[in-house]
Amino acid sequence: MTTSNIKATLSCDIHKVWEIITAVKNYTWRSNLSKTEVISSRQFIEYTKEGYPTTFTITVTEPYKRWEFDMENSNMKGHWIGLFTSKDNKTEIDFTEYVTVKKILYEAFCKILSEKSNRHNLFLI
């Protein structure tokens, strides 16, 4: 299992950060996605620019505090935890991703790709 974590303080109201991160249909700030598909209130699919799908199942929603989901595609499965804290009109985020690779070939690159993707997308908020 690979674990990656990113912590940051954003100069933005927690309500706005929460709405951007959890608005599955509004993925345009995510540079690595071509589209999203909402299956139900608890499940959605994200498609990479190359059309590769990953299914997400939301497991915890505590508005403006915590958002968690399981994720799976043909290469990996995992769990993501997002913690949100408001301090002095700024928002502290703490995102942790646990990934188990299904194909050994991808294991070496999994953590690097995950951290790079998370950091890049945070700057787009």
C-alpha positions as CSV (number, residue, x, y, z in Angstrom):
1,M,0.0,0.0,0.0
2,T,1.2,3.5,-0.8
3,T,0.2,6.5,1.3
4,S,0.4,10.1,0.2
5,N,-0.5,13.2,2.1
6,I,-0.7,16.9,1.3
7,K,-1.4,19.7,3.7
8,A,-1.9,23.3,2.7
9,T,-3.4,26.5,3.9
10,L,-5.5,28.3,1.3
11,S,-6.4,32.0,1.5
12,C,-10.0,31.2,0.9
13,D,-13.2,30.7,2.9
14,I,-13.9,27.1,4.0
15,H,-17.3,27.2,2.4
16,K,-15.8,28.0,-1.0
17,V,-13.1,25.4,-0.7
18,W,-15.6,22.7,0.3
19,E,-17.9,23.5,-2.6
20,I,-15.1,23.4,-5.1
21,I,-13.6,20.1,-3.9
22,T,-16.9,18.3,-3.5
23,A,-18.7,19.6,-6.6
24,V,-18.1,16.4,-8.7
25,K,-19.9,17.8,-11.8
26,N,-17.7,20.9,-11.8
27,Y,-14.4,19.3,-12.6
28,T,-12.9,22.1,-14.8
29,W,-10.4,23.1,-12.2
30,R,-9.0,19.5,-12.4
31,S,-6.4,19.6,-15.3
32,N,-6.2,15.8,-15.4
33,L,-9.9,15.1,-16.1
34,S,-11.9,15.0,-19.3
35,K,-15.3,14.5,-17.7
36,T,-17.1,13.1,-14.7
37,E,-20.3,11.1,-14.5
38,V,-22.5,11.1,-11.4
39,I,-24.0,7.6,-10.8
40,S,-25.9,8.4,-7.6
41,S,-25.6,10.7,-4.5
42,R,-22.8,8.4,-3.2
43,Q,-21.0,7.3,-6.4
44,F,-19.4,8.9,-9.4
45,I,-16.8,8.2,-12.1
46,E,-13.9,10.4,-13.1
47,Y,-12.3,10.0,-16.6
48,T,-8.8,11.0,-17.3
49,K,-7.9,13.0,-20.4
50,E,-7.2,9.7,-22.0
51,G,-10.7,8.4,-21.1
52,Y,-9.5,6.1,-18.3
53,P,-12.3,5.7,-15.7
54,T,-12.0,5.5,-11.9
55,T,-15.1,4.8,-9.8
56,F,-15.5,6.7,-6.5
57,T,-17.9,5.7,-3.6
58,I,-18.4,8.4,-1.0
59,T,-18.2,6.9,2.5
60,V,-18.3,9.9,4.8
61,T,-19.6,13.4,4.3
62,E,-19.4,15.9,7.2
63,P,-19.9,19.3,5.5
64,Y,-17.0,21.7,5.9
65,K,-15.1,19.2,8.0
66,R,-14.5,15.8,6.3
67,W,-15.1,14.0,3.0
68,E,-14.0,10.4,2.4
69,F,-14.4,8.0,-0.5
70,D,-13.2,4.7,-1.8
71,M,-11.8,4.6,-5.3
72,E,-11.1,1.8,-7.8
73,N,-10.1,1.2,-11.3
74,S,-8.4,-1.7,-13.1
75,N,-4.9,-0.6,-11.8
76,M,-5.6,0.3,-8.2
77,K,-8.0,0.6,-5.3
78,G,-7.8,2.8,-2.3
79,H,-9.3,5.3,0.1
80,W,-9.1,9.1,0.3
81,I,-9.7,11.3,3.4
82,G,-10.1,15.0,3.1
83,L,-10.0,17.1,6.3
84,F,-11.0,20.8,6.2
85,T,-10.4,23.3,9.0
86,S,-11.2,27.0,9.1
87,K,-8.7,29.4,10.7
88,D,-8.6,33.1,10.5
89,N,-10.7,33.3,7.3
90,K,-8.4,30.7,5.6
91,T,-8.8,27.0,5.1
92,E,-6.4,24.4,6.1
93,I,-6.7,21.1,4.2
94,D,-5.2,17.8,5.0
95,F,-5.7,15.2,2.2
96,T,-4.5,11.6,2.6
97,E,-4.7,8.9,0.0
98,Y,-4.2,5.2,0.6
99,V,-3.7,3.2,-2.6
100,T,-3.1,-0.5,-3.2
101,V,-1.8,-1.2,-6.7
102,K,-3.3,-4.2,-8.5
103,K,-0.5,-4.4,-11.0
104,I,3.1,-4.6,-9.7
105,L,4.4,-2.5,-12.6
106,Y,2.5,0.6,-11.4
107,E,3.6,0.4,-7.7
108,A,6.8,2.3,-8.2
109,F,5.1,5.2,-9.9
110,C,1.9,5.3,-7.9
111,K,3.0,7.6,-5.0
112,I,4.9,10.0,-7.3
113,L,1.9,10.4,-9.6
114,S,-0.6,10.8,-6.8
115,E,1.5,13.5,-5.0
116,K,2.2,15.4,-8.3
117,S,-1.5,15.3,-9.3
118,N,-2.7,16.5,-5.8
119,R,-0.2,19.4,-5.6
120,H,-0.8,20.6,-9.2
121,N,-4.6,20.6,-8.7
122,L,-4.4,22.5,-5.4
123,F,-2.8,25.5,-7.2
124,L,-5.8,25.6,-9.5
125,I,-8.3,26.3,-6.7
